Amino acid sequence: MYVGIDVGGTNLKAGLTDESGKILAVRRIPLGEFRGSEAFVETLAELTKAVARDGGIESENLEYVGMGFPGAVAEETVLYTCNIPLENVPVGELFRRYLPVPVILGNDADCAAVGEYFCGAGRGTKNFCVVTLGTGVGGGMILNGKLYSGMGAAGEVGHMVIRSDGVLCSCGRKGCWETYASATGLIRMTREAMEQDRQSLLWELSGGLKGVSGRTAFQAVTRGDAAARRVCDEYLVCLAAGITNLVNILQPEVLAVGGGISNESDELLLHPLQEIVARECYSRHGGYLTKIIKAELGNDAGLIGAALLPKAR
């Protein structure tokens, strides 16, 4: 038995799984106020004990605990996370003060890729990628059946530049893919379109600039709004640019798109995305087309992947 923990910006989610990735018990708690790294790790230990009890086993009998963090990790140390003030924190060492079991750390998008590879959209492949579209853009890569992490922080696909003098990114560069293809980027583009067109249906659907979400433009498109159509077309071009880059560089058999935006209808998102990438990717000349599909595991991908991390290393 293993426990996988998905560390999010607002919630902590832990699941007890077996070796096949089947979830046997789940617990979710709010992240709450950050009270320091030691208190944070103690919370992770208590969450682990609780979900193990829910599954009917003693926590000391766990094979290990896998954790996915939104940032860079190395061995048992969190090097840096953007949403939680953790930097060079020896999570494994601190965790064993409260629960003496092995700890394995991974990046959250890497964990999502591992989960999808073994239990979801990547089953049966050797080369597989996941792109997650949320507040930012994350990525995970399985190459020849193994998770590729480089020296520890590979897969930060959101920070490839698609516009050399584009929008300033939180990382300090301009024109990062994340600034255009994330939900945050889509919201910015929607607001800009609203300010340019005061008659747009976007105003009615959102109730104003503060009410805009990642779904607003897609909702307005279904009702024939021209401004929303321009936003969605631009968004798809930007999304396809990054995915085409990944396909050209890695040529995976399957690339799965996850995250909240991926839940839009296939007609509005997946199908036009597939068409653009098929038209623009270099491998079309040789007849080798990467299959682009939606991720299958939803919010459980990171949890399952954290629990199965050693299988991909």
For each residue, the residues with C-beta under 8 A, 3 or more apart:
1: 16 17 18 24 52 55 57 61 62 63
2: 16 17 18 19 62 63 64 65 66 307 308
3: 14 15 16 17 48 51 52 59 62 65 66 307
4: 14 15 17 65 66 67 68 111 302 303 304 305 306 307 308
5: 12 13 14 44 47 48 65 66 67 68 303 306
6: 12 13 14 68 108 111 299 302 303 306
7: 12 44 67 68 69 70 81 84 108
8: 11 12 13 31 70 83 108
9: 31 70 83 84 135
10: 30 31
11: 8 28 29 30 31
12: 5 6 7 8 28 29 30 31 43 44 47
13: 5 6 8 26 27 28 299 302 303
14: 3 4 5 6 26 27 28 44 47 48 50 51 303
15: 3 4 23 24 25 26 27 51 300 303 304 307
16: 1 2 3 23 24 25 26 51 52 54 55 57
17: 1 2 3 4 20 21 22 23 24 303 304 307 308
18: 1 2 21 22 24
19: 2
20: 17 119
21: 17 18 115 118 119 304 307 308
22: 17 18
23: 15 16 17 26 300 303 304
24: 1 15 16 17 18 55
25: 15 16 51 52 54 55
26: 13 14 15 16 23 51 54 303
27: 13 14 15 47 50 51 54
28: 11 12 13 14
29: 11 12 32 43 47
30: 10 11 12
31: 8 9 10 11 12 34 84
32: 29
33:
34: 31 40 84 85
35: 39 40
36: 39 40
37: 40 41 86 89 94
38: 41 42 94
39: 35 36 42 43
40: 34 35 36 37 43 44 84 86
41: 37 38 44 45 89 91 94 95 98
42: 38 39 45 46 94 97 98
43: 12 29 39 40 46 47
44: 5 7 12 14 40 41 47 48 67 91 95
45: 41 42 48 49 95 97 98 99
46: 42 43 49 50 98
47: 5 12 14 27 29 43 44 50 51
48: 3 5 14 44 45 51 52 59 62 65 99
49: 45 46 52 53 59 99
50: 14 27 46 47 53 54
51: 3 14 15 16 25 26 27 47 48 54 55
52: 1 3 16 25 48 49 55 57 58 59 62
53: 49 50 56 57 59
54: 16 25 26 27 50 51
55: 1 16 24 25 51 52
56: 53
57: 1 16 52 53 61 62
58: 52 61
59: 3 48 49 52 53 62 99 101
60: 99 100 101
61: 1 57 58
62: 1 2 3 48 52 57 59 65 101
63: 1 2 101 102
64: 2 101 102 103 104 310
65: 2 3 4 5 48 62 95 99 101 102 103 104
66: 2 3 4 5 103 104 105 106 111 305 306 307 308 309 310
67: 4 5 7 44 91 103 104 105 106 306
68: 4 5 6 7 105 106 107 108 110 111 112 302 303 305 306
69: 7 73 78 81 84 86 105 106 107 108
70: 7 8 9 81 82 83 84 107 108 138
71: 78 79 80 81 82 86 107
72: 78 79 80 81 107 152 153
73: 69 77 78 79 105 106 107 152
74: 77 79 152
75: 92 105
76: 90 91 92 93 103 104 105
77: 73 74 88 89 90 91 92 105
78: 69 71 72 73 81 86 87 88 89 91 105
79: 71 72 73 74 87 88 152 153
80: 71 72 86 87 88
81: 7 69 70 71 72 78 84 85 86 87
82: 70 71 136 170
83: 8 9 70
84: 7 9 31 34 40 69 70 81
85: 34 81
86: 37 40 69 71 78 80 81 89
87: 78 79 80 81
88: 77 78 79 80
89: 37 41 77 78 86 94
90: 76 77 93 94
91: 41 44 67 76 77 78 94 95 103 105
92: 75 76 77 95 96 102 103 105
93: 76 90 96 97
94: 37 38 41 42 89 90 91 97
95: 41 44 45 65 91 92 98 99 103
96: 92 93 99 100 101 103
97: 42 45 93 94
98: 41 42 45 46 95
99: 45 48 49 59 60 65 95 96
100: 60 96
101: 59 60 62 63 64 65 96
102: 63 64 65 92
103: 64 65 66 67 76 91 92 95 96
104: 64 65 66 67 76 306 309 310
105: 66 67 68 69 73 75 76 77 78 91 92
106: 66 67 68 69 73 110 111 114 147 149 305 306 309
107: 68 69 70 71 72 73 110 111 138 140 149 153 155
108: 6 7 8 68 69 70 111 112 138 302
109: 112 113 130 132 138 139 140 155
110: 68 106 107 113 114 140 147 149 155 305
111: 4 6 66 68 106 107 108 114 115 140 301 302 303 305 306 309
112: 68 108 109 115 116 130 132 138 140 258 295 297 301 302 305
113: 109 110 116 117 122 128 129 130 139 140 141 142 147 155 305
114: 106 110 111 117 118 140 142 147 304 305 306 308 309 311 312
115: 21 111 112 118 119 120 297 300 301 302 303 304 305 306 308
116: 112 113 119 120 121 122 128 130 256 258 295 296 297 301 305
117: 113 114 120 122 123 125 128 142 305 312
118: 21 114 115 122 123 304 305 308 311 312
119: 20 21 115 116 123 297 304 308
120: 115 116 117 123 256 295 296 297 301
121: 116 128 130 254 256 293 294 295 296 297
122: 113 116 117 118 125 128 130 142 254 256
123: 117 118 119 120
124:
125: 117 122 128 142 252 253 254
126: 142 144 145 253
127: 142 143 144 250 251 252 253
128: 113 116 117 121 122 125 141 142 252 253 254 255 256
129: 113 139 140 141 142 246 250 252 254 255 256
130: 109 112 113 116 121 122 139 140 255 256 257 258 295 301
131: 137 138 139 157 242 243 246 255 256 257 258 259
132: 109 112 137 138 139 140 258 259 295
133: 137 181 182 183 239 257 258 259 260 261 262
134: 137 138 182 183 259 260 261
135: 9 182 183 184
136: 82 158 178 182 184
137: 131 132 133 134 157 158 177 178 181 182 242
138: 70 107 108 109 112 131 132 134 155 156 157 158 259
139: 109 113 129 130 131 132 155 156 157 158 246
140: 107 109 110 111 112 113 114 129 130 132 147 155 305
141: 113 128 129 147 148 154 155 250 252
142: 113 114 117 122 125 126 127 128 129 145 146 147 148 252 312
143: 127 146 148 250
144: 126 127
145: 126 142 312
146: 142 143 312 313
147: 106 110 113 114 140 141 142 309 312 313
148: 141 142 143 154 155
149: 106 107 110 152 153 154 155
150: 153 154 155
151: 154
152: 72 73 74 79 149
153: 72 79 107 149 150 156
154: 141 148 149 150 151
155: 107 109 110 113 138 139 140 141 148 149 150
156: 138 139 153 159
157: 131 137 138 139 160 177 242 246
158: 136 137 138 139 176 177 178 181 182 242
159: 156 169 171 173 176 177 178
160: 157 176 177 242 245
161: 164 166 173 174 175 176 177
162: 166 175 176 177 180 238 241 242 245
163: 166 167 174 175 180
164: 161 174 175
165: 174 175
166: 161 162 163 174 175 176 179 180
167: 163 174 175 176 179 180 185 188
168: 172 173 174 179
169: 159 172 173 174 175 176 178 179
170: 82
171: 159 176
172: 168 169
173: 159 161 168 169 176
174: 161 163 164 165 166 167 168 169
175: 161 162 163 164 165 166 167 169 179
176: 158 159 160 161 162 166 167 169 171 173 179 180
177: 137 157 158 159 160 161 162 180 181 238 241 242
178: 136 137 158 159 169 181 182 184 185
179: 166 167 168 169 175 176 182 184 185 188
180: 162 163 166 167 176 177 185 189 235 238 239
181: 133 137 158 177 178 185 186 235 238 239 242
182: 133 134 135 136 137 158 178 179 185 186
183: 133 134 135 186 187 213 214 259 260 261
184: 135 136 178 179 187 188
185: 167 178 179 180 181 182 188 189 235 238
186: 181 182 183 189 190 214 217 231 235 261
187: 183 184 190 191 212 213 214 216
188: 167 179 184 185 191 192
189: 180 185 186 192 193 217 231 234 235
190: 186 187 193 194 202 206 212 216 217 228 231
191: 187 188 194 195 209 212
192: 188 189 195 196
193: 189 190 196 197 200 202 217 227 228 230 231
194: 190 191 197 198 200 202 203 206 209 212 227
195: 191 192 198 209
196: 192 193 227
197: 193 194 200 202 226 227
198: 194 195 203
199:
200: 193 194 197 203 220 225 226 227 228
201: 204 205 220 223 225 227 228
202: 190 193 194 197 205 206 212 216 217 220 225 227 228
203: 194 198 200 206 207 208
204: 201 207
205: 201 202 216 219 220
206: 190 194 202 203 209 211 212 213 216
207: 203 204 210 211
208: 203 211
209: 191 194 195 206 212
210: 207
211: 206 207 208 216
212: 187 190 191 194 202 206 209 216
213: 183 187 206 216
214: 183 186 187 260 261
215: 218 219 264
216: 187 190 202 205 206 211 212 213 219 220 228
217: 186 189 190 193 202 220 221 228 231 232 235
218: 215 221 222 228 232 264 265 268 269
219: 205 215 216 222 223 228
220: 200 201 202 205 216 217 223 225 227 228
221: 217 218 224 225 228 229 232 268
222: 218 219 268
223: 201 219 220
224: 221
225: 200 201 202 220 221 228 229
226: 197 200 229 230
227: 193 194 196 197 200 201 202 220 230 231
228: 190 193 200 201 202 216 217 218 219 220 221 225 231 232
229: 221 225 226 232 233
230: 193 226 227 233 234
231: 186 189 190 193 217 227 228 234 235
232: 217 218 221 228 229 235 236 268
233: 229 230 236 237
234: 189 230 231 237 238
235: 180 181 185 186 189 217 231 232 238 239
236: 232 233 239 240 269 272 273 276
237: 233 234 240 241 276
238: 162 177 180 181 185 234 235 241 242
239: 133 180 181 235 236 242 243 273
240: 236 237 243 244 273 276 277 280
241: 162 177 237 238 244 245
242: 131 137 157 158 160 162 177 181 238 239 245 246
243: 131 239 240 246 247 255 257 273 277 292
244: 240 241 247 248 276 277 280 281
245: 160 162 241 242 248 249
246: 129 131 139 157 242 243 249 250 252 255
247: 243 244 250 251 252 255 277 281 283 290
248: 244 245 251 281 282 283
249: 245 246
250: 127 129 141 143 246 247
251: 127 247 248 283 288 290
252: 125 127 128 129 141 142 246 247 255 290
253: 125 126 127 128 290 291
254: 121 122 125 128 129 290 291 292 293
255: 128 129 130 131 243 246 247 252 290 291 292 293
256: 116 120 121 122 128 129 130 131 292 293 294 295 296
257: 130 131 133 243 262 270 273 292 293 294 295
258: 112 116 130 131 132 133 262 294 295 297 298 301
259: 131 132 133 134 138 183 262 295
260: 133 134 183 214 263
261: 133 134 183 186 214 264 269
262: 133 257 258 259 269 270 294 295
263: 260
264: 215 218 261 268 269
265: 218 268 269
266: 269 270 271 294
267: 271
268: 218 221 222 232 264 265 272
269: 218 236 261 262 264 265 266 272 273
270: 257 262 266 273 274 292 293 294
271: 266 267 274 275
272: 236 268 269 275 276
273: 236 239 240 243 257 269 270 276 277 292
274: 270 271 277 278 292
275: 271 272 278 279
276: 236 237 240 244 272 273 279 280
277: 240 243 244 247 273 274 280 281 290 292
278: 274 275 281 284 289
279: 275 276 284
280: 240 244 276 277 284
281: 244 247 248 277 278 284 289 290
282: 248 285
283: 247 248 251 286 287 288 289 290
284: 278 279 280 281 287 289
285: 282
286: 283
287: 283 284
288: 251 283
289: 278 281 283 284
290: 247 251 252 253 254 255 277 281 283
291: 253 254 255
292: 243 254 255 256 257 270 273 274 277
293: 121 254 255 256 257 270
294: 121 256 257 258 262 266 270
295: 112 116 120 121 130 132 256 257 258 259 262 298 301
296: 116 120 121 256
297: 112 115 116 119 120 121 258 300 301 304
298: 258 295 301
299: 6 13 302 303
300: 15 23 115 297 303 304
301: 111 112 115 116 120 130 258 295 297 298 304 305
302: 4 6 13 68 108 111 112 115 299 305 306
303: 4 5 6 13 14 15 17 23 26 68 111 115 299 300 306 307
304: 4 15 17 21 23 114 115 118 119 297 300 301 307 308
305: 4 66 68 106 110 111 112 113 114 115 116 117 118 140 301 302 308 309
306: 4 5 6 66 67 68 104 106 111 114 115 302 303 309
307: 2 3 4 15 17 21 66 303 304
308: 2 4 17 21 66 114 115 118 119 304 305 311 312
309: 66 104 106 111 114 147 305 306 312 313
310: 64 66 104 313
311: 114 118 308
312: 114 117 118 142 145 146 147 308 309
313: 146 147 309 310
